[in-house]
Amino acid sequence: MRQIDVHKLSDEARFNGFHGKVLLWCALIIIFDGYDLAVAGIALPSIMKEMGVTAQNAGFMVSSALFGMMFGAIFLGTIADRIGRRKAIAICIFLFSVFTAAAGFTDNPYTFSAMRFLAGLGIGGVMPNVVAQMTEYSPKKIRATMVTLMFSGYAVGGMLAALLGKGLIEAYGWSSVFLAAGLPVILIPFVLKSMPESMPFLIKENRLDELKNIVSQMSPGYRPQSDDRFALPSADKAEGAPIGKLFQDGRGFSTVMFWVTFFMCLFMVYALSSWLTKLMASAGYSLGSALTFVLVLNFGAMIGAVGGGWLADRFHIKYVLVGMYALAAVSITLLGYKVPTEVLFLLVGLAGASTIGTQIVTYAYAGQFYPMAIRSTGIGWASGVGRSGAILAPIVIGTLVGMSLPLEQNFMAIAIPAVIAMIAASMINHRRSASASHDSVSVLTPAASAMAGK
């Protein structure tokens, strides 16, 4: 009988078409997810005008999706362990596609907010599932690169929303960009057929023939045998890690600093995503020009995500983060001042790189900091606390916009969290990181042999 450690096989596999297929599906889902998230900010000025809502009420309308994201991440991220990751992802696609499209048929802020809340369940729920899927099926040597490339789909989705918005809103009204979000629902049958299921779930359900097929595609050198016995490293079997473990072994203060960092970064991300179009329009730019800034913001985010990941692989990730938050504080502050248009585009791109891009690197650092047995708990709680910053941002900035403050004060309010995040990140005790000790590294890297009979 052969004892096969599937995670070790995954770690040591060479990139092939199977990995490319998983990357393509996950990135495509994230692109649609990013579109659905960005579309409200793109259409916000038109929605406010047609529905006759104030800036503060518009902030609550945008935040309704973020409330949904918080609940979706908790519930749909957890339910995958019971029904399978593939079905959970399909449910998320259905929710964010159908209910974003349904928001396009609404004519009052209350129904709109309800539809966006339901869409938010899917937008938030898909995140932990595709991150887990991409991490599980990536060779260890290029895992960070593949996860970063997948995450870049958010920026691509935001750019797609801005491009479509420039043409559709002026020609057909704001509802058109929401209706376009319903198209991904046709992909659900293909996702259920083509995307591989999670290996731990298949082992738990004793679906060994399906697992053998996946392993043979992932690692072509594997030849299935009837007596193969599949196993997982003990660290991967840890379930229900209590929150208390996040504060053990000297990690408590750093855990709180991660929470502060996530809160502040997500505040900036959603403040810009929700209000950049409106702020630029109020500064005298046409709707088309204001949407171009959103396009540049997301292009910068894509560069920042890939570039930040590249830097983090080559330099100390903590200090890369500190530098990126400092860049965010400077670039966002300068957005409020009168500068040549070319410089303004550069500043918007840098703001995207140092907010949305930095958030991805912050996720990566949290993943490195916590041991495997409590990694999902650590990331989940940091993300959950951070989501409250995302919820508050549209409301707070909407209130400030409603006060008719000077433009520079609005952008300064978005930049202040960058300074706080920079300080919090610098105070994380990296010596308590799982990646900083030999014992912790041995937990992160499955040590069981792939084949006991080899």
Number of C-alpha atoms within 10 A of each C-alpha: 11 15 18 19 20 26 26 21 22 20 20 15 21 17 16 13 11 20 19 14 14 20 21 15 18 26 25 18 27 26 24 26 28 23 27 31 29 24 25 26 29 31 26 22 20 18 20 16 10 13 13 13 15 14 23 18 18 26 26 22 24 26 26 22 29 28 21 23 30 24 19 25 25 17 14 24 23 16 16 19 15 12 11 18 27 21 18 23 28 20 18 27 28 20 25 32 25 21 26 32 24 22 24 20 16 16 13 14 19 13 15 21 20 19 25 31 29 24 33 31 28 32 32 28 31 29 23 22 26 26 15 15 23 22 17 18 25 26 23 20 13 13 16 21 16 22 24 24 19 25 25 26 23 28 31 23 26 29 28 19 31 29 17 16 25 19 14 17 18 13 10 11 16 22 21 20 27 24 18 18 23 22 12 17 17 12 13 18 10 11 18 14 10 13 19 19 18 20 26 20 17 16 17 11 11 12 12 17 12 14 22 21 14 17 22 14 16 24 20 13 11 13 11 13 10 10 9 15 15 20 18 18 18 12 15 15 12 11 11 10 14 11 12 8 15 22 15 12 9 13 20 17 14 22 23 17 21 29 23 22 30 29 26 30 31 26 28 31 22 28 26 27 24 29 27 22 27 24 19 20 17 16 14 10 15 13 21 17 15 22 27 18 23 31 25 24 29 31 22 25 32 26 19 28 28 25 17 26 25 16 16 19 13 10 11 11 21 19 15 20 24 21 16 23 29 18 22 31 25 19 22 28 21 20 23 19 14 12 12 8 9 8 13 18 20 17 25 27 24 26 34 32 30 34 31 30 30 30 26 20 29 25 17 18 20 23 19 20 26 24 22 21 19 21 19 19 19 26 25 18 19 23 23 20 21 22 25 19 24 26 26 21 29 31 22 18 24 24 18 18 22 13 12 11 10 13 18 15 16 22 24 17 17 24 27 17 23 27 19 18 25 25 17 20 25 17 15 21 17 19 12 18 22 22 20 13 12 10 11 17 16 13 18 20 15 20 13 17 15 20 17 12 9 7
